[in-house]
């Protein structure tokens, strides 16, 4: 099961966050900071799956944009890895070119959550 979905730029700024379990706002901030730190500190040669607390992180980097998904222990990491790629491809088709600045436009992103 997917616990959360984050899109983050290389500077560590969250551009999109979606939680599928209730997490208090102050805990979200701490969680995002730790998750971003873990993902940004890794090299391109390292695996895109990270064991983190009681769940796993699956992430992919597209230029200056990181997509991070938090999943439970039973979820298939490779399936989520492909899900991330498919999601970015859809964004690329919808917006013509996905970059961090595109995701800064919250009104466009909110329309995607209704699909």
Contact map, one row per residue, 1 for C-alpha under 8 A:
1110000000000000000000000000000000000000000000000000000000000000000000110110000000000000000000000000000000000000000
1111100000000000000100000000000000000000000000000000000000000000000011110010000000000000000000000000000000000000000
1111100000000000001110000000000000000000000000000000000000000000000011110000000000000000000000000000000000000000000
0111110000000000111110000000000000000000000000000000000000000000000011100000000000000000000000000000000000000000000
0111111000000001111000000000000000000000000000000000000000000000001111000000000000000000000000000000000000000000000
0001111100000111110000000000000000000000000000000000000000000000011110000000000000000000000000000000000000000000000
0000111110000111100000000000000000000000000000000000000000000000111100000000000000000000000000000000000000000000000
0000011111111111000000000000000000010000000000000000000000000000111100000000000000000000000000000001000000000000000
0000001111111110000000000000000000000000000000000000000000000001110000000000000000000000000000000001000000000000000
0000000111111000000000000000000000000001000000000000000000000001110000000000000000000000000000000000000000000000000
0000000111111000000000000000000000000000000000000000000000000000000000000000000000000000000000000000000000000000000
0000000111111100000000000000000010011001000000000000000000000000000000000000000000000000000000000000000000000000000
0000000111111110000000000000000000000000000000000000000000000000000000000000000000000000000000000000000000000000000
0000011110011111100000000000000100000000000000000000000000000000000000000000000000000000000000000000000000000000000
0000011110001111100000000000000000000000000000000000000000000000000000000000000000000000000000000001001100000000000
0000111100000111110000000000000000000000000000000000000000000000000000000000000000000000000000000000001000000000000
0001111000000111111000000000000000000000000000000000000000000000000000000000000000000000000000000000000000000000000
0001110000000001111100000000000000000000000000000000000000000000000000000000000000000000000000000000000000000000000
0011100000000000111111100000000000000000000000000000000000000000000000000000000000000000000000000000000000000000000
0111000000000000011111000000000000000000000000000000000000000000000000000000000000000000000000000000000000000000000
0011000000000000001111100000000000000000000000000000000000000000000000000000000000000000000000000000000000000000000
0000000000000000001111110000000000000000000000000000000000000000000000000000000000000000000000000000000000000000000
0000000000000000001011111011000000000000000000000000000000000000000000000000000000000000000000000000000000000000000
0000000000000000000001111111000000000000000000000000000000000000000000000000000000000000000000000000000000000000000
0000000000000000000000111111100000000000000000000000000000000000000000000000000000000000000000000000000000000000000
0000000000000000000000011111110000000000000000000000000000000000000000000000000000000000000000000000000000000000000
0000000000000000000000111111111000000000000000000000000000000000000000000000000000000000000000000000000000000000000
0000000000000000000000111111111100000000000000000000000000000000000000000000000000000000000000000000000000000000000
0000000000000000000000001111111110000000000000000000000000000000000000000000000000000000000000000000000000000000000
0000000000000000000000000111111111000000000000000000000000000000000000000000000000000000000000000000000000000000000
0000000000000000000000000011111111100000000000000000000000000000000000000000000000000000000000000000000000000000000
0000000000000100000000000001111111110000000000000000000000000000000000000000000000000000000000000000000000000000000
0000000000010000000000000000111111111000000000000000000000000000000000000000000000000000000000000000000000000000000
0000000000000000000000000000011111111100000000000000000000000000000000000000000000000000000000000000000000000000000
0000000000000000000000000000001111111110000000000000000000000000000000000000000000000000000000000000000000000000000
0000000100010000000000000000000111111111000000000000000000000000000000000000000000000000000000000000000000000000000
0000000000010000000000000000000011111111100000000000000000000000000000000000000000000000000000000000000000000000000
0000000000000000000000000000000001111111110000000000000000000000000000000000000000000000000000000000000000000000000
0000000000000000000000000000000000111111110000000000000000100000000000000000000000000000000000000000000000000000000
0000000001010000000000000000000000011111111000000000000000000000000000000000000000000000000000000000000000000000000
0000000000000000000000000000000000001111111000000000000000000000000000000000000000000000000000000000000000000000000
0000000000000000000000000000000000000111111101000000000000000000000000000000000000000000000000000000000000000000000
0000000000000000000000000000000000000001111111000000000000000000000000000000000000000000000000000000000000000000000
0000000000000000000000000000000000000000011111100000000000000000000000000000000000000000000000000000000000000000000
0000000000000000000000000000000000000000001111100000000000000000000000000000000000000000000000000000000000000000000
0000000000000000000000000000000000000000011111110000000000000000000000000000000000000000000000000000000000000000000
0000000000000000000000000000000000000000000111111100000000000000000000000000000000000000000000000000000000000000000
0000000000000000000000000000000000000000000001111100000011110000000000000000000000000000000000000000000000000000000
0000000000000000000000000000000000000000000000111110000111100000000000000000100000000000000000000000000000000000000
0000000000000000000000000000000000000000000000111111000111000000000000000000000000000000000000000000000000000000000
0000000000000000000000000000000000000000000000001111111110000000000000000000000000000000000000000000000000000000000
0000000000000000000000000000000000000000000000000111111110000000000000000000000000000000000000000000000000000000000
0000000000000000000000000000000000000000000000000011111100000000000000000000000000000000000000000000000000000000000
0000000000000000000000000000000000000000000000000011111100000000000000011000000000000000000000000000000000000000000
0000000000000000000000000000000000000000000000000011111110000000000001111000000000000000000000000000000000000000000
0000000000000000000000000000000000000000000000001111111111000000000001111000000000000000000000000000000000000000000
0000000000000000000000000000000000000000000000011111001111100000000111100000000000000000000000000000000000000000000
0000000000000000000000000000000000000000000000011100000111110000000111100000100110000000000000000000000000000000000
0000000000000000000000000000000000000010000000011000000011111000011110000000000010010000000000000000000000000000000
0000000000000000000000000000000000000000000000010000000001111100011100000000000010011000000000000000000000000000000
0000000000000000000000000000000000000000000000000000000000111111111000000000000000000000000000000000000000000000000
0000000000000000000000000000000000000000000000000000000000011111111000000000000000000000000000000000000000000000000
0000000000000000000000000000000000000000000000000000000000001111100000000000000000000000000000000000000000000000000
0000000011000000000000000000000000000000000000000000000000001111110000000000000000000000000000000011000000000000000
0000001111000000000000000000000000000000000000000000000000001111111000000000000000000000000000000011000000000000000
0000011111000000000000000000000000000000000000000000000000111101111100000000000000000000000000000000000000000000000
0000111100000000000000000000000000000000000000000000000000111100111110000000000000010000000000000000000000000000000
0000111100000000000000000000000000000000000000000000000011110000011111000000000000000000000000000000000000000000000
0111110000000000000000000000000000000000000000000000000011100000001111100000000100000000000000000000000000000000000
0111100000000000000000000000000000000000000000000000001111000000000111110000000000000000000000000000000000000000000
1111000000000000000000000000000000000000000000000000001111000000000011111010000000000000000000000000000000000000000
1110000000000000000000000000000000000000000000000000011100000000000001111110000000000000000000000000000000000000000
0000000000000000000000000000000000000000000000000000011100000000000000111110000000000000000000000000000000000000000
1000000000000000000000000000000000000000000000000000000000000000000000011111000000000000000000000000000000000000000
1100000000000000000000000000000000000000000000000000000000000000000000111111100100000000000000000000000000000000000
0000000000000000000000000000000000000000000000000000000000000000000000000111111100000000000000000000000000000000000
0000000000000000000000000000000000000000000000001000000001000000000000000011111110000000000000000000000000000000000
0000000000000000000000000000000000000000000000000000000000000000000000000001111111000000000000000000000000000000000
0000000000000000000000000000000000000000000000000000000000000000000000000001111111100000000000000000000000000000000
0000000000000000000000000000000000000000000000000000000001000000000010000011111111110000000000000000000000000000000
0000000000000000000000000000000000000000000000000000000001110000000000000000111111111000000000000000000000000000000
0000000000000000000000000000000000000000000000000000000000000000000000000000011111111100000000000000000000000000000
0000000000000000000000000000000000000000000000000000000000000000000000000000001111111110000000000000000000000000000
0000000000000000000000000000000000000000000000000000000000110000001000000000000111111111000000000000000000000000000
0000000000000000000000000000000000000000000000000000000000010000000000000000000011111111100000000000000000000000000
0000000000000000000000000000000000000000000000000000000000000000000000000000000001111111110000000000000000000000000
0000000000000000000000000000000000000000000000000000000000000000000000000000000000111111111000000000000000000000000
0000000000000000000000000000000000000000000000000000000000000000000000000000000000011111111100000100000000000000000
0000000000000000000000000000000000000000000000000000000000000000000000000000000000001111111110000000000000000000000
0000000000000000000000000000000000000000000000000000000000000000000000000000000000000111111111000000000000000000000
0000000000000000000000000000000000000000000000000000000000000000000000000000000000000011111111111100000000000000000
0000000000000000000000000000000000000000000000000000000000000000000000000000000000000001111111111100000000000000000
0000000000000000000000000000000000000000000000000000000000000000000000000000000000000000111111111000000000000000000
0000000000000000000000000000000000000000000000000000000000000000000000000000000000000000011111110000000000000000000
0000000000000000000000000000000000000000000000000000000000000000000000000000000000000000001111111100010000000000000
0000000000000000000000000000000000000000000000000000000000000000000000000000000000000000001111111100000000000000000
0000000000000000000000000000000000000000000000000000000000000000000000000000000000000000001110111110000000000000000
0000000000000000000000000000000000000000000000000000000000000000000000000000000000000001001100111111011000000000000
0000000000000000000000000000000000000000000000000000000000000001100000000000000000000000000000001111111000000000000
0000000110000010000000000000000000000000000000000000000000000001100000000000000000000000000000000111111100000000000
0000000000000000000000000000000000000000000000000000000000000000000000000000000000000000000000000011111110000000000
0000000000000000000000000000000000000000000000000000000000000000000000000000000000000000000000100111111110000000000
0000000000000011000000000000000000000000000000000000000000000000000000000000000000000000000000000111111111011000000
0000000000000010000000000000000000000000000000000000000000000000000000000000000000000000000000000001111111000000000
0000000000000000000000000000000000000000000000000000000000000000000000000000000000000000000000000000111111111000000
0000000000000000000000000000000000000000000000000000000000000000000000000000000000000000000000000000001111111100000
0000000000000000000000000000000000000000000000000000000000000000000000000000000000000000000000000000000011111110000
0000000000000000000000000000000000000000000000000000000000000000000000000000000000000000000000000000001011111111000
0000000000000000000000000000000000000000000000000000000000000000000000000000000000000000000000000000001011111111100
0000000000000000000000000000000000000000000000000000000000000000000000000000000000000000000000000000000001111111110
0000000000000000000000000000000000000000000000000000000000000000000000000000000000000000000000000000000000111111111
0000000000000000000000000000000000000000000000000000000000000000000000000000000000000000000000000000000000011111111
0000000000000000000000000000000000000000000000000000000000000000000000000000000000000000000000000000000000001111111
0000000000000000000000000000000000000000000000000000000000000000000000000000000000000000000000000000000000000111111
0000000000000000000000000000000000000000000000000000000000000000000000000000000000000000000000000000000000000011111
